[in-house]
Amino acid sequence: MLNTIRDNLSYDQETATITSGSRGEGIEMKGSDLDIMRTIRCIEVCENRDICFKHAKTYFTMETKDTKPGFTQLRLMYTDHGTPVDIFEQCEEIGNEYYFSNFKFKRKFTGCAWSTVHGPCLNDESGQYDMAYCLHSKSWITQAKHWIRRPNNSWPEDDVKQAIIKHGVLFVPIGDKGSVKEDLEWRISFSVAEKLLIYTFTHTQLLCYALMKIILKDVINKKEFLFDEKRRANSTDLLCSYFLKTIVFWVSEELPPSIWKVENLISYFMRCLKRLIYCVEYSSCPHFFIPDNNLFENKIKGLAQKKLLHQLHSLNSFGWLCIMKSKQSTNFFKSQLYLSRELSYSQVDTVKHLLFSMIHNMDCLLETCYYATGIQAIISSENSKIKYLYSYYLSKFCYKSDQFVQFNDKYDNKNMYRQYTACVSTLLRGMGHDCVSGWLMLASFFYKTKEYQKALDIIEHSLSKCTSDKLFQFKVLSDNNNELLSLQLFRKMNIVQVWKNLLLDYAVFTQNSNIIPNELQIDVETSDHLIPPVQYGHFLCFLCHYNLQNNRHCLESIINLQKTILEECFISLRIEVAICFKMLGVSLQMVGDIDSARHAYESSKRFDGKQSLNYAFKRLSSIS
């Protein structure tokens, strides 16, 4: 639901965002990256050529005569000069026709943010995100018509099937490997359809799918086999999670949802594992929507296939105990035993899952929050959970609003007051996503308006909330945290209410932010800046006392800042330590302790050595 709402708020005139992969399906595993699909809205793909062309849109038709099932070429039918994309530059001319090049399409989007092409996706420098720009057909395609009529033992239900058909299909920029016209082919993607199918899963089906993914990642893909000194056969690249998802879909279609019960989990997991063995043995894994497309064709073969098959048979011989070969699944079962005594599985696991990975990664890709869309959704939604989730995102991004302005003498008093109240109102809406950062942003605003005592009162309130029972991103939950979450008080809360009471989030300042203190303005010249909340509170406290000339309190704030850095108080990553040492250096430099400031900047450099991002380098050179 969070992914869907985030996608809705990311919708604009040029692209529509679809969170895909494990996170989009709601079953993120350890180490999962973030897969995002963005459809280009000014381009549409169709099979039916008798359509009414719309102004400022480009239309391609499918050409599947010489392509493998599951792939197509896209021939240009119509384009308009008002289209914001230069289509002809991305096409190859063959005869008198133009065909869309997937290679040129991907190259158009490569740059600083997305530097590497990986299959149909673009990767960022860190490798944490996969971005796939794609195209959309509003109609269900002929190649997948058989799925509509296929007997399916009541799964999925007809309303789900109709929703899938209504959405249509996507086209991602990659061709069939080894094809003569590989650069001109596009793979037909059913990513949204697959998400909708997984959303219908019972909890047991989800667990079964999750266990298959764990076995793949922690057991199968950890092996490398040596045949002799000169020849190596590697089975780690043969299987991917998409193959396992396909197998779980086929097994789910064969069985009515009513029998997917917890007591049957092991038997159905073993059924999926045996189906995988069968598919590998015969090199046949039909695509769920287009069975003529064999996913294993020209992939599962030779010596590597034999070794993979041997490994799978070995796993099967252990029965369900093969799961225990993964440390991740061992911890999973331990948590199940704990949760069965204390509280429901879904409550704590959802909190743990969402708090420390998905939220951060989703938010950093959401560049603009469309307030009108969010407010309209809150007002119109009858589902209270949906209201809370939309409210969460509006709160999360309210301090990224461009309503914040610099107050100066060019405004008369009436305009200044109007702008002032608008800023405060926006910041007050930012209190709904965690228990501290919204308050710190408001305190930062009051510091910028030289209302130091107001800022200090808010900082004191904020720091009083930073107790040891609070949660923060990347933190491993302790037994005390689990016991706290098991309290009836929190079990009755929805996930957003839990975050508001227990989560400590970063203070986030956008590029060229107008509410970041002037002393840190240099840090937002080129990018956003995320600061750990406790240390930022102490730093902001120092700045207020410094301007009030409270020397004793200035020293106390510096000591508190230094202490929380050394104790790594609510700090998880090295880059966060670097940011905190940089703030310590600024504080020490302001009070004239240049030697200590230099030492703090040097410490910041040790924890983050990227000179282009860490302005401790520049600050250090200015005092040397």
N, C-alpha and C positions, 0 to 999 in steps of 0.2 A: 504494500500500500504506500509506503514511503517513497519507493522508487517511482511508482505511478504518479503520485502527486508531484514529486520533483520534476518528472518528465512533463507534466501538464503545465507547470510554472515556467518551464524552459521553452515552451512552444512560442515561436514567433513567425513573422511573415516569410522568412527564408528557409528555416529548417524546423523539423520536428524531432525531438530527442526520444530515444528508446533505450532504456537501460536493459542490457541483455546479459548473457552468460549466467554464472552461478548467482551473482548478486541480484540480477534482474528476476531470477527464478525464486529468490528468497531462501536459497540453500548454500550460502557462501561457505566455503571450506577454508581451512588454514592455508594462507599463502595465495588465495584467489586474487587475481587482479580485477580491475574494473573495466568491463566491456560496455562501450557506448556506441549506439548506432544513431546516425543523424541523416534523415531523409531530406533530399533536396526538393523543396515543395514546388519549385517552378518547372520541374521536369516530371512527366508522367509516362508510364509504360502501359501499353494496352495490346490486346490480341485483336480485338474488333476494330477494323479500320473505318467503319462507318460511325464516326463519332463527331460531335460538334466541337471544334477546336476553340479553346478559350484564349482571349487576348493575354499577352505577356506570359505564355506558357510554351514549353517545348514538349513534343510528343514523339515517342519512339514506339515502334512495333516490334514484336518478338519474331525472330527468324530461327527456328529450331530444326530445320531440315538436315543440316550437316553438323549438329552438335549432339553430344552425349545427353541422355535424359538427366534433368536437373540443371542443365545449362542452356543458355540462349545467346544469340547475337542480337544486338539492338540496332535496328535500322531507323534512321531519321525520317519522320513523316512530316513534321511541321515545326517551325520555330518562328518566333516573332522578334522583331527588333527591340521590343520592350523587355525581352527576357534579360535578367541581370547576369546571365552567364554567356560567354562567347562559345557557343556550341561547336562551331566549325573548327576551332582550334583543337578541340578534344576528339575530333572524329578522324577516321581514315576514309579516304575516297576510294571506292572500288567500283570501276565502271562509272555509271552516273549516279551511284548511291553513296550515302554517307553512313558509316557504321561507328558507333560509339566505342572509343578505346578505353578499356579499364585502366591501362597503364597511364595514359595521359590524364585521366580523371583523378587518379590517386596522386599523381605528381603535382596537380594543381593545389592540393591541400597540404603538401609537405612544407615545412618551414622550421622556425625556431621551436615552436611548441611540439610539433609532431615531426620528428626528425628521421624516423626509420620506418620503412615499409615492411610489414610482416604479413604475407598472404594478402587478404583483402583489407587489412587494418593498417593504421598508422600508430606507431608507438611513441610515447614521450621518452625523454632521455633516461629517466629512471626505470622505465620498463613496467611501471605500475598500471598504466592505462592503455587500453586498446580502443582506438577510435575508428569506426568504419562508416565512411560516408556512403550512402546507398540511395537507390531509387525505389519508387513505390508504384505498384499497380493496384487500383481500387477493386479490380475484379479477380475472382478466383480463376486460376489458369487451367487450361485443358489438360495438361500433364497430370494434374492432381485431382481431376474430376472423379477418378475411381474411388478416392478416399470418401467422398460424400456418400456413395452408394454401398460402401463395404459393410457387411454385417459386423457388428462390433460389441455384441453382448451388453448393450446399454451404456457403454463408455466410449466417448463422452456423451453426456445427455444432449438432446437436440438443441436446446438453447445455446449451449456452449459451441456446438458445431456451427450454428447459424452466426454466432458472433465471430468465429474464426473466418468463415466464408466472407462475411461482410467486410472484414478488415482488408482482405486481399493478401498479396505477397510482396516481398521485398526482393531487390536485386543488388547483390554485393559485387564489387569490382575484382573478380578473379575468375580465370578461365580454367578449363580442365587441363591439368598438368600434362604436358607432352603433346597437346593438340596443335595442329598446324596453325590455327588462328587463336592461340591461347590469349593473346593480348586484346582480342576483340570479343571474347566471350564473357558472360556474366553468370554467376551462380545464383540460382533461385533460392531465396532464403525464406524459411517459415519460422523465423525467430519469435515473432509475436504469437503465432499459432501455438508454438511449443510452450511459451510462457502461460498461455491460457489453459493448455492441457495440464501443466504442472500445478496451476492454481486449483484444479479440481481434485488433486491427489488427496487421499486420506493421509493421516499422520503416518500410518504404517508404510504407505507407498513412498512418502518422502524419506523415511528412515532407510528403506530398502535402497532407494536411489543414492542416498548419502553414503551408505556403506559400500556400494559399488564404486563410487568415486574415491573413497578412502583407500580401498584395496588397489585401485589403479595407481593412485599417486604415491602411496606409502610402501607398496609391495611390488607390484608388477613393474612400474617405471623406475624402480631403484636397482634393477638388475642389469648387468652387462655380461655377456657370455663370450668366452674365448674358445675357439675351436682348435687353433694351433698357433704357433708363434707368428705366422705370417697373415693369418686370415681371422678377422673378427666379425661376428654377427651380433648386432645390437637390436634387442627387442624393445628397447625403451621408447622408441618413436612410432611403434606400429599402432598402438591404441591411443585414443583420446576420449575425453569425457563425452563427446557428442555421440560416439558409437554406443557407449553405455546407456545414454539417455534414450537412444533409438531402441535398444533392446528392452529397456523398462517399459517403453511405450507399447511395443508389440505384446509383451507379457500382460500389461494392463488391459489391452484390448481383448485378450483372450479370457479374462476373468472378470466377473461382476464386481463393482466396487464394494459391495456389501461383505465380501469375504476377506477383504484386506483388513484384517484385525490384528491387534498386537500379538496375540498368541500364535499367529501364522507367519510372523515376520521372518523367522529363520528359514522356514520351508520355502517361502517365496524369494528370499535372498538367494538360496541355493538354486532355485529354479532359474533365476536370472544368470547366475554364474554358469550353470550348465548350458544355457542358451548361448552365452558368450563362447564357450568352448566349441559348441557345434558350429557357430558362425566362423570361428577362426579355422577350424578343421577343414571346412569346405570353402573357405575364402568367400563367404557370401553373407552380406549384411544389408538387406534391402532398406532403402530409405523409407521412413514411415509414411510419408505423403506421396512419394513417387517410387513405388517398389521396383520399377525398371532400372532405377539408379542403384547399382550395387556399390555401397560405400567402401567395400574391401577390394574392389577390382584394381588390380595392378599395385596393391599396397601390401596385402598379407600374402607373402609367398616366399619360397626358397628356404634357406637354412634358418633365417631368423624366424620364419613362421613355425618351423619344427621346434625350435627352442622355446618359443612363446607357448606353443601348444603343450610342450612338456611341463613348463612352469604352471600353466593353468590346471593341468591334470594333477600336478603335485598339490596345488592349493585345494583342489576339489577333494583330494584324498583325506585332508584334515577335517572335512565337513565344515560346519559353521565356525569351528575353532580357528580357521584360516584368518578370520577377522582379527584375532589377537596378535597376528604378526605385525600389525600397525600400532604404534604407540598412541596415535591419535584416537583410534577406536577403543583402545584400552582405557584411556582417560574418559572417553565418551561413556563407556559402560559404568565406570566408577561414578561419574556424575549422575547417571540414571539411578544408581542405588541410593545416592544421597538425596536426590530430588524426590524419589518415591517416598522417602520418610518425611521430608520437610515441606514440599510444595509441588505444584504441577510442573512438568517438564517445560511447557511452553513459556511460563512466566519468566523464570530466571534465565533460561537459555536465550530468549528473545532479548532481554536486557543486555546480557553479556555480548551477544552477537552484534547488536546494533550500536552499542555505546562505543566500542573501541575500534571499529574498522569501517563499517559501511557509511556511517554518518559523515566522517571526515572526508572520505573519498568522494561521496556524492556531492557534498557541499562545495568542494573546491572546483568542481566543473560547472556549477550553476553560477553563471556570470551575472545574470540579471533576474531579479525577482519582479514579476509582473503583479503589482499590487492590486490593480483592478480585477484581474483574473482571480487572484487569491481571495480577495474580499467577497467577490461575487460567489465563489465556491463555498465560502463559509456561511454566507447568508442563505444560499439556496439548498445546501445539503441537509438532508434529514438524518443522516448518520452522524452521531456525536463523535465517533472515532475519526471520521473523515474531517470534521470540523477542527478537532484538536491537531490533526496532522497538518492541515493547511495553516492553522495558527502558528504551529511550530516554525514552518518555513518563513512566514511573514516576520516572525520575531527574529529568526536567525539572520535575516538579511536586511533588517530595517536600518542598521547602522552603516550599510553600504549605499544607502539612499543618497542621491545627489541633492537632497534638500539642504544638506549642511553647507553653510556659506561662511565666509570670513566676515566678521563684524567690523566695520570701519566707518569713518566719518562721512562717507558719501551718501549714507542713508539717513533720512530724517528719523526722529524718535519713533513715529508710528510704524514705519516700515521695519525698523530694527526690532521693535517689540513683536511684530507679527512673525518675523523670521525666527526670532528667539523662541517663541512659543511653539512654532512648527517643529523646530529642532528638538525641543524637549519632549514634545508629543511623540515624535518618531522614535526617540530613544526610549521612552517609556514603553513603547510597543515591543522593545527588544528585551523584555524581561522574561519572555515565555519559553526560552529554549534551554536554559540552564540556571543555576542558582547564583552565579557570580558575574559572568562577563558583561551582562547587560548593565549591571550597576557600575562596573568599572568604566564602561564606555560613557555613561552619564557623568561620572566623576571627571573623566577626561575632558568632556565638554565644558563643565564648570571651571576646570583649571584653565582652559583656553579663554573663557570669558572673565578670568581673574576673580572668580568667586571661590576663593581658596578654602574658606571655612566650610562652605557647602560641600566642596569636593572632599575635604577631610572627613566630614561626618559620614558621607557615603562610603568612603574607603574603609573606615572603621567598621561599618556595618558589613561590608563585603568580606573583609578579612576574618570577621567573626564566624562566617559561614564555612571557611576553609579548614574544616576539621578532618581528622584522620579517617572518618567513616565515609568521606566523599569519594566519588569515582572520577576518573579522568581517562582520556584516551590512551590505549596501549597498556593500561594497568592490568596486571593479573589479579583476579578477584581472590581475596583471602577468605578464610572460613567466616570471619566476622562480617565481611561484606555479604556473603551468602545468607548468613543468619539474619542480617538486617533486611535483605530483600524478601526473606520468608515471612516477615512480620505481616500480620493481617492488614495493617495500615497501608503498606505498599502493594500488597496483593490486590487490593481493591482499586488501585490507581491504574489509569492507562499509561502507556509508555511515555507519553509527553509529560505527564504529571510527575512520573518518577524522575525523568531528566531534570525537571525544574527544581526538584527537591534534593537530588543527590549528585548531579553531574557538575564538574568544574570544566568549563570550556575555555579556549583561548580568547584573549582580547584580540580581535581581528581588525586591522586598519587597512583600508584599500589604498591602491596607488594614489599618491598625491592627496591623501586624506586631509580634511580640514579640522579634524578633531584630535589628531595625534599631537602630543606636545611638540612645541617647536624644537626642543632638544633632540627629538628623534625624527624630525622632518626629513632628514637626509636618507633615512632608511626606507622611505616609501616613494622615492623618486622614480624607481624603475619597476617596482612590483609591490604586491600586498605584503603585509607584515603581520605575523602571528606571534603573540607574546604570552608565555605562561602566566596565569592569572595572579598567583600569589606574589611572585617577584615583581610583576607590573604594579600591583597594589602598593608595595613598599617603595618602589621607585617614584610613583606618582605622589605618595605621601611625602617623600623627600623633597620633590619639586615644590609642593605647596608650602612646606615649612621653610624652604630656602627663600621663597618670595616673601614670606611673612617675617623673615629674619629670625626664625626660632632656631638658633644655633644648636642647642642641646637636642632638640627633636630631630634636626637634620642628621646629627651623629647617630642617634638611635635608629633612624630609618636606614642609614647605610649599614649599620651593624646587622639589622634584621634582614636586609637584602642579601648581605654576604652569607649570613647563617643559613638562610633558606636555599641558597645556591649550593653551598657545601653539603647540606643535608639532602640535596636533590628533592626538595619538597615539591610534590606534584610535577616532577620533570621526568620525562621518559626517554627523550632522544638527545643525541649529542648536539644537534643544531639548536635545541632549546637552551642547553647549557651555554652555548656560545652567545646567544641573544642576551641571556641574563648577565654574563660577565661583561658584555658590551655596555649594558645599562649601569652596572657597577662602575665601570671605567668613566662613564659620563658623569656620574655622581661625584666620584673622587676628583675628577678634573675640575668640576665646578667649585669645589671647596678648596682647591689649590694644592691637593696632595698629588703632584704630578708623578712621582715615582710609583705610588700605589696604582694610579690610573694606568700607567704604562704596563704594569704587571697584569692588570685586569684585561687590558686589550690583548696582550700576548696570550693570556689564557683563552680568550675568545677565539683567537686565530688557531690555537691547537685543536679546538673542538669543531671548528668550521674553517677549513683552509681555502674556501672558494672566494678569492679576492673580489670577484665581480658581484657577489651577493652579500658578503660580510663587510660592512663599512667600518669594522674595527681596524682594518688595514689603513683606511684613509684617516681615521681619527688618530691612529698611532703615529702616522707620518707627520701629522700636523703639530704634534707636541715633541717630536724628536729634534 
